[in-house]
Amino acid sequence: MEREQEELFSKRVRAGKRTYFFDVRTTKANDYYLTITESKRKPKDDGFTFEKHKIFLYKEDFNKFVNALGETVDHIKTDLMPEFDFTQFDRDEDDEEMSWD
């Protein structure tokens, strides 16, 4: 029987029609990994549903992932869109509750 992996930390980021969840979990061997989940609300006949995409990130890849993400975002901000004001998106929407179900 497979046990559910324990969630140790969670951070939600609301981004328009999408929500991102950053969750720290433990493995069966008591190691740690990160799951990044994108959840997008989709209309359905009787209401709505959530479309989810998940990335699993393990400790040996943390530095490479963070460095590549930072370099890519910096390239967009500095080289491709230097005149754009990205601070307009800095508002925190954590007060709004969103359910997975």
N, CA, C and O atoms as CSV, one atom per row, in Angstrom:
chain,resi,resn,atom,element,x,y,z
A,1,MET,N,N,0.836,-1.188,0.000
A,1,MET,CA,C,0.000,0.000,0.000
A,1,MET,C,C,0.877,1.246,0.000
A,1,MET,O,O,1.775,1.380,0.831
A,2,GLU,N,N,0.616,2.145,-0.923
A,2,GLU,CA,C,1.417,3.352,-1.050
A,2,GLU,C,C,0.876,4.444,-0.135
A,2,GLU,O,O,-0.311,4.767,-0.172
A,3,ARG,N,N,1.762,5.009,0.689
A,3,ARG,CA,C,1.313,6.074,1.589
A,3,ARG,C,C,1.414,7.425,0.894
A,3,ARG,O,O,2.264,7.624,0.026
A,4,GLU,N,N,0.559,8.331,1.275
A,4,GLU,CA,C,0.577,9.661,0.708
A,4,GLU,C,C,1.777,10.418,1.253
A,4,GLU,O,O,2.070,10.340,2.446
A,5,GLN,N,N,2.479,11.154,0.387
A,5,GLN,CA,C,3.668,11.890,0.796
A,5,GLN,C,C,3.270,13.116,1.613
A,5,GLN,O,O,2.345,13.844,1.252
A,6,GLU,N,N,3.976,13.330,2.707
A,6,GLU,CA,C,3.655,14.423,3.620
A,6,GLU,C,C,4.036,15.775,3.017
A,6,GLU,O,O,5.126,15.945,2.472
A,7,GLU,N,N,3.111,16.732,3.128
A,7,GLU,CA,C,3.371,18.102,2.683
A,7,GLU,C,C,3.895,18.889,3.879
A,7,GLU,O,O,3.247,18.939,4.924
A,8,LEU,N,N,5.077,19.510,3.725
A,8,LEU,CA,C,5.717,20.225,4.820
A,8,LEU,C,C,5.565,21.734,4.728
A,8,LEU,O,O,5.612,22.430,5.743
A,9,PHE,N,N,5.384,22.240,3.519
A,9,PHE,CA,C,5.303,23.676,3.290
A,9,PHE,C,C,4.551,23.889,1.995
A,9,PHE,O,O,4.678,23.102,1.057
A,10,SER,N,N,3.762,24.959,1.943
A,10,SER,CA,C,3.033,25.261,0.719
A,10,SER,C,C,2.938,26.769,0.539
A,10,SER,O,O,2.702,27.505,1.497
A,11,LYS,N,N,3.121,27.220,-0.692
A,11,LYS,CA,C,2.983,28.630,-1.039
A,11,LYS,C,C,2.129,28.712,-2.289
A,11,LYS,O,O,2.406,28.045,-3.286
A,12,ARG,N,N,1.082,29.540,-2.232
A,12,ARG,CA,C,0.182,29.724,-3.373
A,12,ARG,C,C,0.467,31.077,-4.015
A,12,ARG,O,O,0.646,32.079,-3.323
A,13,VAL,N,N,0.506,31.095,-5.345
A,13,VAL,CA,C,0.693,32.331,-6.106
A,13,VAL,C,C,-0.455,32.437,-7.092
A,13,VAL,O,O,-0.555,31.643,-8.027
A,14,ARG,N,N,-1.326,33.425,-6.883
A,14,ARG,CA,C,-2.435,33.669,-7.815
A,14,ARG,C,C,-1.912,34.528,-8.950
A,14,ARG,O,O,-1.223,35.521,-8.720
A,15,ALA,N,N,-2.237,34.147,-10.166
A,15,ALA,CA,C,-1.731,34.845,-11.349
A,15,ALA,C,C,-2.832,34.894,-12.400
A,15,ALA,O,O,-2.843,34.097,-13.339
A,16,GLY,N,N,-3.754,35.832,-12.236
A,16,GLY,CA,C,-4.851,35.947,-13.188
A,16,GLY,C,C,-5.748,34.730,-13.131
A,16,GLY,O,O,-6.287,34.388,-12.078
A,17,LYS,N,N,-5.904,34.076,-14.279
A,17,LYS,CA,C,-6.774,32.893,-14.354
A,17,LYS,C,C,-6.071,31.624,-13.881
A,17,LYS,O,O,-6.671,30.549,-13.852
A,18,ARG,N,N,-4.813,31.752,-13.515
A,18,ARG,CA,C,-4.039,30.598,-13.067
A,18,ARG,C,C,-3.632,30.775,-11.608
A,18,ARG,O,O,-3.531,31.891,-11.098
A,19,THR,N,N,-3.406,29.655,-10.964
A,19,THR,CA,C,-2.837,29.650,-9.623
A,19,THR,C,C,-1.692,28.658,-9.630
A,19,THR,O,O,-1.813,27.561,-10.175
A,20,TYR,N,N,-0.572,29.047,-9.019
A,20,TYR,CA,C,0.582,28.170,-8.904
A,20,TYR,C,C,0.743,27.778,-7.442
A,20,TYR,O,O,0.609,28.610,-6.545
A,21,PHE,N,N,1.029,26.512,-7.216
A,21,PHE,CA,C,1.271,26.005,-5.870
A,21,PHE,C,C,2.687,25.453,-5.816
A,21,PHE,O,O,3.081,24.643,-6.655
A,22,PHE,N,N,3.452,25.898,-4.818
A,22,PHE,CA,C,4.802,25.418,-4.572
A,22,PHE,C,C,4.735,24.622,-3.270
A,22,PHE,O,O,4.543,25.202,-2.201
A,23,ASP,N,N,4.890,23.314,-3.347
A,23,ASP,CA,C,4.727,22.447,-2.185
A,23,ASP,C,C,5.993,21.645,-1.924
A,23,ASP,O,O,6.537,21.015,-2.830
A,24,VAL,N,N,6.457,21.673,-0.678
A,24,VAL,CA,C,7.587,20.845,-0.259
A,24,VAL,C,C,7.013,19.577,0.344
A,24,VAL,O,O,6.140,19.627,1.210
A,25,ARG,N,N,7.508,18.444,-0.119
A,25,ARG,CA,C,7.021,17.138,0.343
A,25,ARG,C,C,8.209,16.252,0.724
A,25,ARG,O,O,9.358,16.549,0.399
A,26,THR,N,N,7.905,15.176,1.409
A,26,THR,CA,C,8.956,14.219,1.771
A,26,THR,C,C,8.771,12.938,0.971
A,26,THR,O,O,7.658,12.569,0.598
A,27,THR,N,N,9.876,12.281,0.723
A,27,THR,CA,C,9.828,10.972,0.069
A,27,THR,C,C,9.723,9.894,1.146
A,27,THR,O,O,9.818,10.187,2.338
A,28,LYS,N,N,9.531,8.670,0.727
A,28,LYS,CA,C,9.487,7.545,1.671
A,28,LYS,C,C,10.821,7.397,2.408
A,28,LYS,O,O,10.869,6.893,3.530
A,29,ALA,N,N,11.903,7.844,1.760
A,29,ALA,CA,C,13.239,7.749,2.358
A,29,ALA,C,C,13.580,9.007,3.173
A,29,ALA,O,O,14.744,9.242,3.499
A,30,ASN,N,N,12.562,9.809,3.498
A,30,ASN,CA,C,12.736,11.042,4.277
A,30,ASN,C,C,13.668,12.051,3.615
A,30,ASN,O,O,14.473,12.702,4.281
A,31,ASP,N,N,13.549,12.171,2.307
A,31,ASP,CA,C,14.247,13.203,1.556
A,31,ASP,C,C,13.195,14.231,1.154
A,31,ASP,O,O,12.004,13.996,1.357
A,32,TYR,N,N,13.600,15.345,0.597
A,32,TYR,CA,C,12.659,16.410,0.256
A,32,TYR,C,C,12.669,16.690,-1.237
A,32,TYR,O,O,13.687,16.548,-1.914
A,33,TYR,N,N,11.499,17.095,-1.731
A,33,TYR,CA,C,11.385,17.519,-3.122
A,33,TYR,C,C,10.304,18.583,-3.209
A,33,TYR,O,O,9.519,18.772,-2.279
A,34,LEU,N,N,10.276,19.268,-4.329
A,34,LEU,CA,C,9.342,20.363,-4.571
A,34,LEU,C,C,8.407,19.968,-5.692
A,34,LEU,O,O,8.840,19.434,-6.713
A,35,THR,N,N,7.124,20.228,-5.502
A,35,THR,CA,C,6.193,20.105,-6.618
A,35,THR,C,C,5.698,21.504,-6.950
A,35,THR,O,O,5.354,22.282,-6.060
A,36,ILE,N,N,5.666,21.811,-8.223
A,36,ILE,CA,C,5.120,23.072,-8.720
A,36,ILE,C,C,3.899,22.689,-9.535
A,36,ILE,O,O,4.003,21.975,-10.532
A,37,THR,N,N,2.743,23.169,-9.104
A,37,THR,CA,C,1.496,22.826,-9.775
A,37,THR,C,C,0.851,24.072,-10.337
A,37,THR,O,O,0.659,25.055,-9.621
A,38,GLU,N,N,0.516,24.036,-11.610
A,38,GLU,CA,C,-0.270,25.091,-12.236
A,38,GLU,C,C,-1.711,24.596,-12.268
A,38,GLU,O,O,-1.984,23.497,-12.751
A,39,SER,N,N,-2.622,25.399,-11.758
A,39,SER,CA,C,-4.036,25.052,-11.759
A,39,SER,C,C,-4.787,26.151,-12.501
A,39,SER,O,O,-4.670,27.332,-12.174
A,40,LYS,N,N,-5.557,25.746,-13.502
A,40,LYS,CA,C,-6.311,26.710,-14.298
A,40,LYS,C,C,-7.779,26.313,-14.279
A,40,LYS,O,O,-8.128,25.171,-14.579
A,41,ARG,N,N,-8.620,27.249,-13.929
A,41,ARG,CA,C,-10.058,27.006,-13.866
A,41,ARG,C,C,-10.622,26.975,-15.290
A,41,ARG,O,O,-10.384,27.880,-16.090
A,42,LYS,N,N,-11.371,25.916,-15.581
A,42,LYS,CA,C,-11.971,25.743,-16.904
A,42,LYS,C,C,-13.479,25.624,-16.774
A,42,LYS,O,O,-13.961,24.942,-15.870
A,43,PRO,N,N,-14.244,26.276,-17.663
A,43,PRO,CA,C,-15.702,26.127,-17.617
A,43,PRO,C,C,-16.113,24.697,-17.978
A,43,PRO,O,O,-15.456,24.019,-18.767
A,44,LYS,N,N,-17.205,24.272,-17.380
A,44,LYS,CA,C,-17.752,22.935,-17.632
A,44,LYS,C,C,-19.269,23.085,-17.672
A,44,LYS,O,O,-19.808,24.057,-17.143
A,45,ASP,N,N,-19.950,22.148,-18.283
A,45,ASP,CA,C,-21.405,22.234,-18.433
A,45,ASP,C,C,-22.125,22.558,-17.129
A,45,ASP,O,O,-23.006,23.416,-17.102
A,46,ASP,N,N,-21.757,21.882,-16.059
A,46,ASP,CA,C,-22.451,22.054,-14.784
A,46,ASP,C,C,-21.654,22.911,-13.788
A,46,ASP,O,O,-21.826,22.762,-12.579
A,47,GLY,N,N,-20.797,23.797,-14.277
A,47,GLY,CA,C,-20.014,24.670,-13.389
A,47,GLY,C,C,-18.613,24.880,-13.923
A,47,GLY,O,O,-18.420,25.529,-14.951
A,48,PHE,N,N,-17.636,24.328,-13.221
A,48,PHE,CA,C,-16.259,24.473,-13.663
A,48,PHE,C,C,-15.439,23.296,-13.153
A,48,PHE,O,O,-15.886,22.529,-12.300
A,49,THR,N,N,-14.232,23.169,-13.692
A,49,THR,CA,C,-13.281,22.154,-13.281
A,49,THR,C,C,-11.899,22.791,-13.281
A,49,THR,O,O,-11.733,23.901,-13.785
A,50,PHE,N,N,-10.916,22.113,-12.728
A,50,PHE,CA,C,-9.549,22.619,-12.730
A,50,PHE,C,C,-8.677,21.727,-13.591
A,50,PHE,O,O,-8.688,20.502,-13.461
A,51,GLU,N,N,-7.921,22.365,-14.475
A,51,GLU,CA,C,-6.916,21.659,-15.265
A,51,GLU,C,C,-5.599,21.872,-14.534
A,51,GLU,O,O,-5.227,23.010,-14.248
A,52,LYS,N,N,-4.888,20.788,-14.227
A,52,LYS,CA,C,-3.660,20.889,-13.446
A,52,LYS,C,C,-2.476,20.299,-14.192
A,52,LYS,O,O,-2.591,19.281,-14.874
A,53,HIS,N,N,-1.338,20.961,-14.047
A,53,HIS,CA,C,-0.071,20.465,-14.580
A,53,HIS,C,C,0.941,20.524,-13.449
A,53,HIS,O,O,1.004,21.512,-12.718
A,54,LYS,N,N,1.726,19.480,-13.304
A,54,LYS,CA,C,2.628,19.388,-12.159
A,54,LYS,C,C,4.052,19.096,-12.609
A,54,LYS,O,O,4.282,18.315,-13.533
A,55,ILE,N,N,5.010,19.744,-11.931
A,55,ILE,CA,C,6.440,19.508,-12.125
A,55,ILE,C,C,6.998,19.028,-10.792
A,55,ILE,O,O,6.694,19.602,-9.746
A,56,PHE,N,N,7.809,17.982,-10.827
A,56,PHE,CA,C,8.501,17.498,-9.642
A,56,PHE,C,C,9.953,17.932,-9.749
A,56,PHE,O,O,10.606,17.669,-10.759
A,57,LEU,N,N,10.459,18.588,-8.727
A,57,LEU,CA,C,11.822,19.104,-8.744
A,57,LEU,C,C,12.569,18.536,-7.542
A,57,LEU,O,O,12.153,18.713,-6.397
A,58,TYR,N,N,13.664,17.859,-7.816
A,58,TYR,CA,C,14.430,17.191,-6.764
A,58,TYR,C,C,15.669,17.998,-6.403
A,58,TYR,O,O,16.150,18.796,-7.207
A,59,LYS,N,N,16.185,17.794,-5.195
A,59,LYS,CA,C,17.239,18.633,-4.622
A,59,LYS,C,C,18.461,18.765,-5.517
A,59,LYS,O,O,19.096,19.819,-5.536
A,60,GLU,N,N,18.801,17.725,-6.253
A,60,GLU,CA,C,19.985,17.796,-7.108
A,60,GLU,C,C,19.792,18.758,-8.286
A,60,GLU,O,O,20.758,19.116,-8.960
A,61,ASP,N,N,18.554,19.172,-8.532
A,61,ASP,CA,C,18.279,20.085,-9.638
A,61,ASP,C,C,17.883,21.491,-9.175
A,61,ASP,O,O,17.689,22.372,-10.012
A,62,PHE,N,N,17.758,21.724,-7.863
A,62,PHE,CA,C,17.304,23.025,-7.353
A,62,PHE,C,C,18.131,24.176,-7.914
A,62,PHE,O,O,17.570,25.105,-8.494
A,63,ASN,N,N,19.449,24.136,-7.754
A,63,ASN,CA,C,20.296,25.262,-8.171
A,63,ASN,C,C,20.228,25.497,-9.681
A,63,ASN,O,O,20.142,26.639,-10.132
A,64,LYS,N,N,20.267,24.409,-10.458
A,64,LYS,CA,C,20.188,24.554,-11.922
A,64,LYS,C,C,18.855,25.172,-12.338
A,64,LYS,O,O,18.808,26.038,-13.211
A,65,PHE,N,N,17.780,24.723,-11.708
A,65,PHE,CA,C,16.447,25.220,-12.038
A,65,PHE,C,C,16.314,26.703,-11.682
A,65,PHE,O,O,15.875,27.507,-12.504
A,66,VAL,N,N,16.696,27.059,-10.455
A,66,VAL,CA,C,16.585,28.452,-10.009
A,66,VAL,C,C,17.465,29.363,-10.869
A,66,VAL,O,O,17.036,30.453,-11.249
A,67,ASN,N,N,18.676,28.932,-11.174
A,67,ASN,CA,C,19.569,29.743,-12.011
A,67,ASN,C,C,19.003,29.934,-13.418
A,67,ASN,O,O,19.022,31.045,-13.948
A,68,ALA,N,N,18.501,28.862,-14.023
A,68,ALA,CA,C,17.936,28.953,-15.375
A,68,ALA,C,C,16.683,29.824,-15.384
A,68,ALA,O,O,16.494,30.625,-16.301
A,69,LEU,N,N,15.828,29.678,-14.379
A,69,LEU,CA,C,14.621,30.501,-14.292
A,69,LEU,C,C,14.992,31.974,-14.136
A,69,LEU,O,O,14.456,32.830,-14.839
A,70,GLY,N,N,15.903,32.264,-13.219
A,70,GLY,CA,C,16.340,33.649,-13.013
A,70,GLY,C,C,16.958,34.257,-14.264
A,70,GLY,O,O,16.660,35.398,-14.615
A,71,GLU,N,N,17.817,33.499,-14.937
A,71,GLU,CA,C,18.465,33.980,-16.159
A,71,GLU,C,C,17.432,34.245,-17.259
A,71,GLU,O,O,17.526,35.240,-17.979
A,72,THR,N,N,16.460,33.362,-17.382
A,72,THR,CA,C,15.435,33.511,-18.409
A,72,THR,C,C,14.548,34.727,-18.141
A,72,THR,O,O,14.270,35.505,-19.054
A,73,VAL,N,N,14.104,34.892,-16.895
A,73,VAL,CA,C,13.271,36.048,-16.534
A,73,VAL,C,C,14.063,37.343,-16.702
A,73,VAL,O,O,13.535,38.326,-17.222
A,74,ASP,N,N,15.323,37.356,-16.269
A,74,ASP,CA,C,16.161,38.546,-16.448
A,74,ASP,C,C,16.327,38.902,-17.915
A,74,ASP,O,O,16.316,40.080,-18.271
A,75,HIS,N,N,16.479,37.894,-18.773
A,75,HIS,CA,C,16.615,38.142,-20.213
A,75,HIS,C,C,15.357,38.822,-20.766
A,75,HIS,O,O,15.442,39.776,-21.539
A,76,ILE,N,N,14.206,38.319,-20.362
A,76,ILE,CA,C,12.951,38.929,-20.824
A,76,ILE,C,C,12.856,40.373,-20.337
A,76,ILE,O,O,12.564,41.280,-21.116
A,77,LYS,N,N,13.108,40.584,-19.026
A,77,LYS,CA,C,12.970,41.924,-18.444
A,77,LYS,C,C,14.002,42.903,-18.983
A,77,LYS,O,O,13.675,44.059,-19.250
A,78,THR,N,N,15.243,42.459,-19.146
A,78,THR,CA,C,16.331,43.359,-19.521
A,78,THR,C,C,16.486,43.526,-21.026
A,78,THR,O,O,16.619,44.647,-21.518
A,79,ASP,N,N,16.471,42.417,-21.760
A,79,ASP,CA,C,16.762,42.458,-23.192
A,79,ASP,C,C,15.529,42.577,-24.079
A,79,ASP,O,O,15.552,43.293,-25.081
A,80,LEU,N,N,14.466,41.889,-23.724
A,80,LEU,CA,C,13.300,41.867,-24.603
A,80,LEU,C,C,12.263,42.934,-24.264
A,80,LEU,O,O,11.588,43.445,-25.157
A,81,MET,N,N,12.130,43.272,-22.989
A,81,MET,CA,C,11.091,44.219,-22.570
A,81,MET,C,C,11.635,45.235,-21.556
A,81,MET,O,O,11.055,45.385,-20.480
A,82,PRO,N,N,12.715,45.925,-21.865
A,82,PRO,CA,C,13.331,46.811,-20.868
A,82,PRO,C,C,12.450,47.993,-20.451
A,82,PRO,O,O,12.640,48.537,-19.364
A,83,GLU,N,N,11.514,48.391,-21.271
A,83,GLU,CA,C,10.675,49.550,-20.963
A,83,GLU,C,C,9.413,49.177,-20.184
A,83,GLU,O,O,8.699,50.057,-19.703
A,84,PHE,N,N,9.138,47.896,-20.059
A,84,PHE,CA,C,7.907,47.446,-19.425
A,84,PHE,C,C,8.027,47.513,-17.905
A,84,PHE,O,O,9.063,47.156,-17.344
A,85,ASP,N,N,6.968,47.968,-17.242
A,85,ASP,CA,C,6.945,48.061,-15.790
A,85,ASP,C,C,6.336,46.788,-15.199
A,85,ASP,O,O,5.114,46.662,-15.115
A,86,PHE,N,N,7.177,45.859,-14.795
A,86,PHE,CA,C,6.711,44.589,-14.234
A,86,PHE,C,C,6.154,44.752,-12.825
A,86,PHE,O,O,5.477,43.848,-12.336
A,87,THR,N,N,6.415,45.872,-12.157
A,87,THR,CA,C,5.931,46.077,-10.786
A,87,THR,C,C,4.408,46.186,-10.733
A,87,THR,O,O,3.821,46.035,-9.661
A,88,GLN,N,N,3.763,46.442,-11.860
A,88,GLN,CA,C,2.302,46.536,-11.862
A,88,GLN,C,C,1.641,45.211,-11.498
A,88,GLN,O,O,0.453,45.173,-11.177
A,89,PHE,N,N,2.405,44.130,-11.547
A,89,PHE,CA,C,1.865,42.809,-11.230
A,89,PHE,C,C,2.227,42.352,-9.817
A,89,PHE,O,O,2.008,41.189,-9.477
A,90,ASP,N,N,2.775,43.238,-8.994
A,90,ASP,CA,C,3.272,42.860,-7.670
A,90,ASP,C,C,2.199,42.742,-6.600
A,90,ASP,O,O,2.525,42.421,-5.457
A,91,ARG,N,N,0.948,42.986,-6.915
A,91,ARG,CA,C,-0.096,42.910,-5.883
A,91,ARG,C,C,-0.223,41.481,-5.363
A,91,ARG,O,O,-0.010,40.518,-6.099
A,92,ASP,N,N,-0.567,41.364,-4.105
A,92,ASP,CA,C,-0.703,40.058,-3.463
A,92,ASP,C,C,-2.171,39.711,-3.351
A,92,ASP,O,O,-2.937,40.445,-2.728
A,93,GLU,N,N,-2.574,38.599,-3.947
A,93,GLU,CA,C,-3.976,38.183,-3.951
A,93,GLU,C,C,-4.210,37.002,-3.031
A,93,GLU,O,O,-5.165,36.254,-3.241
A,94,ASP,N,N,-3.373,36.806,-2.014
A,94,ASP,CA,C,-3.500,35.648,-1.135
A,94,ASP,C,C,-4.761,35.660,-0.280
A,94,ASP,O,O,-5.132,34.626,0.274
A,95,ASP,N,N,-5.439,36.823,-0.157
A,95,ASP,CA,C,-6.670,36.889,0.668
A,95,ASP,C,C,-7.784,36.061,0.040
A,95,ASP,O,O,-8.629,35.515,0.750
A,96,GLU,N,N,-7.789,35.966,-1.286
A,96,GLU,CA,C,-8.844,35.237,-1.979
A,96,GLU,C,C,-8.622,33.743,-1.842
A,96,GLU,O,O,-7.554,33.232,-2.181
A,97,GLU,N,N,-9.619,33.051,-1.352
A,97,GLU,CA,C,-9.520,31.605,-1.183
A,97,GLU,C,C,-9.851,30.892,-2.488
A,97,GLU,O,O,-10.740,31.314,-3.228
A,98,MET,N,N,-9.145,29.830,-2.759
A,98,MET,CA,C,-9.424,29.011,-3.936
A,98,MET,C,C,-9.369,27.561,-3.511
A,98,MET,O,O,-8.452,27.148,-2.800
A,99,SER,N,N,-10.325,26.806,-3.934
A,99,SER,CA,C,-10.392,25.400,-3.574
A,99,SER,C,C,-9.897,24.546,-4.720
A,99,SER,O,O,-10.085,24.891,-5.886
A,100,TRP,N,N,-9.265,23.433,-4.391
A,100,TRP,CA,C,-8.823,22.471,-5.404
A,100,TRP,C,C,-10.006,21.683,-5.938
A,100,TRP,O,O,-9.968,21.193,-7.066
A,101,ASP,N,N,-11.051,21.557,-5.141
A,101,ASP,CA,C,-12.174,20.710,-5.543
A,101,ASP,C,C,-13.185,21.448,-6.356
A,101,ASP,O,O,-14.189,20.868,-6.769
